[in-house]
Amino acid sequence: MISGQLRLGETTLETHNDSYVLDGIKAVSTRRPFLSAGLAIGSLIAGFTLSFADILYLGEIAALIVTSFLSITGGLFIGRLQLVSRDLTGSPIADAVYGTYGHLNRMRPLIADAVERATRGDAS
């Protein structure tokens, strides 16, 4: 799943907002930008729940467990596809697409192959 769209053409990568010419791209990267925050928040909420479980109501415990689970799950599964290029250095459009990390990681080699073909000039 990708928020927006990601379409790989012969010489371009088109997202929901931008189009990227692939022969100028030097690297394609997928990252989990919220992993550390999700794990930290989720584990702190879980620790709080365990520490104060004796004075919390059952509904509060359930809400805290769900919040902890969602924080950790969000950190693990949200991914960002990033395009690295000299032209895109420092630009906010270098962060091409947010989506599930697994899907973006499966798309990364396909994009890298398309970049290689576009750089060599045999895109067709």
Summary of the structure (lengths in Angstrom):
residues: 124
radius of gyration: 19.6
end to end distance: 27.5
largest distance: 67.3
contacts: 354
relative contact order: 0.24
helix: 51%
strand: 23%
